[in-house]
Structures are given as C-alpha cells and as structure tokens.
Amino acid sequence: MSKKLLILAGVLLLALTVAALASPPSKAEKSAANTLAVCGCGKVFVPNEKTEYVSYGGKQYACCTHQCHEMAMKDPAACAKMSEQNTAQTMNQLSHLNLAVANVIAVTEKGTKALCGCGKKFTIDETTEYLSYGGKSYACCTHQCHEMAAKDPVAAAKSFEEQLQKMEM
C-alpha cells in the first residue's frame, strides 16, 4: 500500500512540476492551486497571491519568501541561474522515477531504489534491464539476474513478489 502511495505522490509531483515549468504565473495572473515552483534557494513550493517574482531574460522566477525575493533583486541574473539549476536538478531527480516498475522500494535524491528478485537492493540507472510479466515490469540488479529471470519469467515474477512481501513484514 505504501509503495502505491509513493508512486502516486511521485506522479503528482512530476505533473505539478511540469505544469509549473510550462507556464510560470506572472504577478498579474491568478496562479493555479496545483502549480509548483522551484526557488533560487532550491525550495520547491506552491506559489500563491503573495508570491513575489523576479523577472530576468523574459522569464519570471518565483521566490519562496520575501527574504529570498530581496536577495534575488540584488542580482536577478544569479537568481535566474540558481533557479534554472535547481529546477534542472529537481527535474533530473523526478526523471529517475520509473513509475511502471513494480519493485521500486524508494525514491530519494540519490536515485530510484529497487529490490531485485535475488534479494539485492540497488539503484536503477540507464543500464538497468527489466523483466516484463503479467502486466508488470521488474528491474533486475544485473545483466546476469536479468538473463536468469528471462529463462523462467513466471518463477522470476514470483520471486520478485516474495522479496517485496518479505520487505513489508
């Protein structure tokens, strides 16, 4: 149950962040209640009618507090650069969410963690291979584990599910 909540929260956060990046509200516009912004300080927050913005390079950057806004106004270029960097870092973290993978156990700033059918915990990366069975995808910790799983997908899927059940206990 908690894994499903984690996945749902990740989907919501991703959708809100994409919405925020697609169309940042201006001071004159009403901001949407489900829009997120990334401040130059790195804080992810929901802008409201009191949110102050810094304009630079044809874009508006939301500031999480009045103090952040005052700092940003001293150097709008630095504010814009920091906001862009923090937004890119946040999006990079979100892009590591592989929401279709059944054996994801945690999503952290260090990456997406999964539990392999062999019992090993590992971080999913671009080299991760997946077993698809029964409408689910399972991340395998190594190429060798993937080869073993592919030989008997039914037994492998059962093993993945058993490992996940053990972890929940």
C-alpha positions in Angstrom: 0.0 0.0 0.0 2.8 2.5 0.9 4.5 1.7 -2.4 1.4 2.7 -4.3 1.2 5.9 -2.3 4.8 6.7 -3.0 4.2 6.1 -6.7 1.1 8.3 -6.7 2.9 11.0 -4.9 5.7 10.8 -7.4 3.2 11.1 -10.3 1.5 14.1 -8.7 4.9 15.8 -8.0 6.0 15.2 -11.6 2.8 16.5 -13.0 2.8 19.6 -10.8 6.4 20.4 -11.6 5.9 20.0 -15.3 2.9 22.3 -15.1 5.0 24.9 -13.2 7.7 24.8 -15.7 5.4 25.0 -18.7 3.8 28.2 -17.6 5.0 30.2 -14.6 2.4 32.6 -13.5 3.0 36.3 -13.5 2.1 38.6 -10.6 -0.9 39.9 -12.5 -2.3 36.4 -13.2 -4.0 34.2 -10.7 -1.8 31.2 -10.0 -3.2 27.7 -10.1 -3.5 25.9 -6.7 -1.6 22.9 -8.0 1.3 24.7 -9.6 4.8 24.2 -8.1 7.8 26.5 -8.4 11.5 26.0 -7.6 13.0 29.0 -5.9 16.6 30.0 -6.5 17.4 28.8 -2.9 16.2 25.3 -4.0 12.9 25.2 -2.1 10.0 23.6 -4.1 6.8 25.4 -3.1 3.3 26.3 -4.3 3.1 30.0 -5.3 0.1 32.0 -4.0 -1.3 35.5 -4.4 1.5 36.8 -2.1 4.4 35.2 -4.1 6.9 37.7 -5.4 8.6 37.2 -8.7 11.9 38.3 -10.3 12.0 39.0 -14.0 15.1 38.2 -16.0 15.7 37.2 -19.6 12.0 37.3 -20.5 11.1 34.8 -17.7 9.6 35.2 -14.3 11.1 33.4 -11.3 9.0 32.8 -8.2 10.6 33.5 -4.8 9.5 31.3 -1.8 9.8 34.2 0.7 10.1 37.9 0.8 13.7 37.5 2.0 14.5 35.4 -1.0 12.9 38.0 -3.2 15.0 40.7 -1.7 18.2 38.7 -2.2 17.2 37.9 -5.8 16.5 41.5 -6.6 20.1 42.3 -5.8 21.3 40.1 -8.6 18.5 38.9 -10.9 20.9 37.1 -13.2 22.3 35.0 -10.4 18.8 34.3 -9.2 17.7 33.1 -12.6 20.8 30.9 -12.9 20.3 29.3 -9.5 16.6 28.8 -10.2 17.3 27.2 -13.5 19.9 24.9 -11.9 17.7 23.9 -9.0 14.8 23.3 -11.4 17.0 21.1 -13.6 18.2 19.2 -10.6 14.6 18.7 -9.4 13.5 17.5 -12.8 16.6 15.2 -13.0 15.5 13.6 -9.7 12.0 13.2 -11.0 13.1 11.7 -14.3 14.6 8.9 -12.4 11.1 7.8 -11.3 10.3 4.7 -13.2 6.7 4.5 -12.2 5.8 1.4 -14.2 8.4 -0.7 -12.3 6.7 -3.0 -9.7 9.8 -3.5 -7.5 10.6 0.1 -6.7 11.1 0.5 -2.9 12.2 4.1 -2.6 12.8 7.3 -4.5 15.5 9.5 -3.0 17.7 12.4 -4.1 20.3 9.7 -4.8 18.0 7.9 -7.3 15.3 5.2 -7.5 15.9 2.2 -5.4 14.6 -1.3 -6.3 14.6 -4.7 -4.7 15.7 -7.5 -7.2 14.2 -11.0 -7.2 17.5 -12.2 -5.9 17.1 -10.1 -2.8 19.7 -7.4 -3.6 18.7 -3.7 -3.2 20.1 -1.5 -5.9 19.7 1.9 -7.7 18.1 1.9 -11.1 20.2 3.5 -13.8 20.5 3.7 -17.6 22.0 0.2 -17.7 19.1 -1.5 -15.7 17.4 -4.3 -17.6 13.7 -5.2 -17.0 11.6 -8.3 -17.0 8.0 -7.9 -18.1 5.5 -10.4 -16.9 1.8 -10.3 -16.0 1.4 -6.6 -16.9 4.2 -5.6 -14.6 7.9 -4.6 -15.2 10.6 -5.7 -12.7 14.0 -4.1 -12.6 16.9 -6.5 -12.4 20.0 -5.7 -10.5 22.5 -7.1 -13.1 22.6 -8.4 -16.6 23.1 -11.9 -15.2 20.0 -11.6 -13.0 18.0 -10.4 -16.0 19.2 -13.4 -18.0 18.2 -15.8 -15.2 14.8 -14.1 -14.9 14.2 -14.2 -18.6 14.7 -18.0 -18.6 11.6 -18.5 -16.3 9.5 -15.3 -16.1 6.8 -17.0 -14.0 9.2 -18.1 -11.3 11.1 -14.8 -11.5 8.0 -12.7 -11.1 7.0 -14.9 -8.1 10.5 -14.3 -6.6 10.2 -10.5 -7.1 6.8 -10.5 -5.3 8.1 -12.7 -2.5 11.1 -10.4 -1.9 8.7 -7.4 -1.8 6.4 -9.2 0.7 9.4 -10.0 3.0 10.4 -6.4 3.0 6.9 -5.2 4.0 7.0 -7.5 7.1 
